[in-house]
Amino acid sequence: EFVTMGKKAQHCLLLLLCLSGLVHYSAAFVFWTAIMEISYINSNNTLEDKYCDCGVYGRNSPVEEVSGIVTLPKGDPRGCGSDPVYNRNFSSPPWIALIKRGNCTFSEKINAAHRLGATGVVVYNVDGTGNRETMFIL
């Protein structure tokens, strides 16, 4: 059986198809921001706490709270390669890798640090590049 639609029904169907495509397309842009809490001992031997809503969770990263001692990679601060080495001992408490942006993908940085036991990863921007993009965390 052949069904015909009036002009109004055709326009409604076209609008519905366009909107459903827009919803599907816009879903790719969903992201979660991360509130960063940083605690450290300052030069006066006083505990400082800093808070900012300045991070973004990675696209496929779990959206959950992590804590640990911030740890830098030895040698290359970008944490690239199959087995980057971090400034920590293996009996240390949970740790978060602090990695400089560049030289490899965010996924490579995150996966390498995670394989070595990092509970989280913070990727920071390269100084002097003018890049103001927000930090990413695992």
N, C-alpha and C positions, 0 to 999 in steps of 0.2 A: 504494500500500500504506500502510496506517495503522499507525504504530508507537506502542505504549503504553509508558510508563515507570512503574516502581514509585515509591513515595513517596521512597525513598532517592535514586534517580536524579534525581527532580525537585528535591529539596533541593540536591543537588550541582550541578546545572545552574544553579539560582538563585544559589547561592554563587559559582560561577564567573563568572556574568554580573555580579554585584555587584563582585567583586574586579577584573574587567577594567575596569569603569567607574572604580573607585577608582584604579587604576594610571594610566589615561588622565587622570583629573582631577588627580591629584597631580603629573603631569609639568609642569603649568602653573606650579608653585611652585619649580622648579629654578632656582638662581641660583649665580653664581660670585663668591666673595669675592676681594678684591684686597689684596695686601700693598703698602702705600705706603712708599716710601723718599723722605725729604725731606732734601736737603743744602743748607746755607746757611752764610754767614759771619756769626758772631755779633758783638756789640759789641766783643769783645776781639780781633777779627780772626782768630778761630780757626774752622776748619771744623767744623760740627756735622752729625751724621747722626742722623736720627730714623727709626724703623721702627714701623709698626703694621699690624695686620690689620684695617683699619677702612674699607675700601672695598667696593663691590659693582659688578660690571660691569652695564651697562645690558642690558635684555632682549635686544635685537638687536645688541649691540655685539660686535666680535670680542674673543675672550679671548686677548690677547697683551700682551707687555710693550711699553711706550712710555717714552720719556724725552725731556726737553726743558726749556727755560727756562719757568718759570711766568709767564704773562702775564695781566694783568687787562684787562677791557674799559674803554675810555674812556667817560666819561659814565655810562650806566646799568650798574651792576655785575651786572645780571641777564643780560646778553648776549642780550636778546630782539630781535626785529625781523629783517628780511630781511638786513641788512648791518651788524651791530654792528662797531664799530671797536675794535681792540686796541692797547695801548701797546707797539708793536714796530716795527722797521724791516723791510723786506722782504728784506734780506740777512742777517737774523738766523738763527741755527741753529734746529733743530726746537724747537717751542714747544707748551706745554700751556695751554689756556684754563682759568682759575680763575674760575668763574661763581657768583654768588649765586643761591640758590633763589628761585623765585617769578616771577610775571607771565606766564610761558609754560611750555609742557611741556618735559620733559627732552629729548625728541626734537628740538624746535625749537632749543633751546640747542646741542645736540650737532651737528645738521646745519648750523647757521649757522657755528659755529666750524670745523667740518670743511671747509666750502666755502672758508673763508679760509685753509686750510692747516694747521690745528692737528693735531698728531699724537695728541693726547688731550684729554680734557675732564674736569675735576673740578668737580662741583657741590657747593657747601657750603651748610649750613643758615643760616637767617636768625637773627641774635642776638635773644635775648629772647622767642622764641616758645615756648620749652620743647620744641621739636621735637628729638628725640634720634635721628631716623632717620639711618642710616649714609649716608656720601657715596656718590655714584655716579660712575663713571668710564667713559670710552669706551675 
